[in-house]
């Protein structure tokens, strides 16, 4: 089985920063991409940022210029540096990975989420 463990969430004031971490473990042949999603109560889950195995990144318009996604392939980890946080960034943030379980078998896995609250 594969598990993703997120950490780094918490309470921060507007304009502050947080760094989220996600570590993947389990039966993985190769990770293809990793990303961060978020979901606020009453809203749909949305993509925040993702990163490919080649290092290409993609960001939601709402976080461009404020958030930075990175990965450490040796550690099977992905990070999300969040700066200039706004109250509208408040949500549960979920780590996601697309990976090869074995040849011809690509799968997705999700973490259980870490809560980020931006409030004064």
BASEZA-964545 format. One line per 3 residues: number of its first residue (from 1); their letters; for each residue x negated, z, y of C-alpha. Coordinates in pm, whole numbers, always signed. Each point is the difference from the previous one (the first is absolute). Last residue first. Example, Ala and Ser with C-alpha at 12.3 -4.5 7.8 and 13.67 -1.06 7.14 Angstrom:
2 = sa = -1367/+714/-106 ~ +137/+66/-344
This chain:
120 = xxx = +587/+1237/+3750 ~ +88/-221/-292 ~ -152/-250/-236
117 = xxx = +85/+88/-358 ~ -177/-168/-288 ~ +115/+72/-353
114 = xxx = -202/-103/-301 ~ +150/-215/-271 ~ +54/+6/-373
111 = xxx = -250/-276/-60 ~ +105/-342/-113 ~ -111/-240/-270
108 = xxx = +27/-374/-36 ~ -90/-206/-303 ~ -183/-313/-103
105 = xxx = -16/-85/-369 ~ -168/-330/-80 ~ -325/+166/-96
102 = xxx = +40/+377/-1 ~ +142/+259/+234 ~ -85/-228/+288
99 = xxx = +86/+165/+327 ~ +234/+9/+293 ~ -30/+329/+182
96 = xxx = +229/+202/+219 ~ -43/+314/+208 ~ +309/+146/+156
93 = xxx = +41/+151/+345 ~ +297/+223/+68 ~ +103/-52/+357
90 = xxx = -73/+86/+361 ~ -167/-302/+160 ~ +288/-13/+248
87 = xxx = -132/+320/+155 ~ -316/-188/+97 ~ -353/+26/-132
84 = xxx = -286/-123/+213 ~ -219/-27/-308 ~ +78/-38/-368
81 = xxx = -287/-58/-241 ~ +146/-116/-328 ~ -214/+30/-308
78 = xxx = -19/-163/-339 ~ -177/+126/-309 ~ -109/-144/-330
75 = xxx = -322/+198/+46 ~ -239/-290/-39 ~ +245/-228/+179
72 = xxx = +4/+212/+312 ~ +278/-129/+218 ~ +92/-35/+364
69 = xxx = +314/-10/+212 ~ -13/+46/+376 ~ +290/+111/+216
66 = xxx = +37/-16/+378 ~ -73/-359/+98 ~ +282/-133/-212
63 = xxx = +243/+276/-96 ~ +337/-142/+103 ~ -100/-354/-86
60 = xxx = -41/+97/-363 ~ -352/-48/-116 ~ -189/-229/-236
57 = xxx = -356/+31/-119 ~ -247/-221/-182 ~ -262/+202/-185
54 = xxx = -58/-228/-294 ~ +189/+227/-237 ~ +292/-27/+237
51 = xxx = +111/+248/+263 ~ +344/+114/+105 ~ +164/+148/+304
48 = xxx = +325/+163/+110 ~ +246/-169/-231 ~ +352/+128/+40
45 = xxx = +236/+223/-195 ~ +347/-34/+136 ~ +139/+251/+245
42 = xxx = +243/+290/-25 ~ -275/+257/-31 ~ -338/-155/+85
39 = xxx = -191/-212/-246 ~ -361/-103/+0 ~ -219/-245/-185
36 = xxx = -374/-4/-49 ~ -195/-256/-190 ~ -231/-89/-281
33 = xxx = -97/-332/-147 ~ -130/-155/-319 ~ -125/+306/-185
30 = xxx = -170/-80/-328 ~ +29/+104/-363 ~ +194/+313/+76
27 = xxx = +96/+269/-249 ~ +12/+309/+215 ~ -100/+109/+347
24 = xxx = +76/-105/+354 ~ -104/+204/+301 ~ +189/-9/+327
21 = xxx = -116/+138/+332 ~ +176/+36/+332 ~ -189/+62/+321
18 = xxx = +186/+154/+290 ~ -28/-39/+375 ~ +160/+133/+315
15 = xxx = +179/-178/+281 ~ +324/+176/-77 ~ -76/+335/-162
12 = xxx = -77/+27/-369 ~ +173/+153/-299 ~ -122/-88/-345
9 = xxx = -117/-274/-229 ~ -352/-18/-133 ~ +56/-52/-369
6 = xxx = +130/-260/-239 ~ -40/+0/-378 ~ +62/-320/-190
3 = xxx = +53/+11/-374 ~ -43/-249/-275 ~ +97/+57/-360
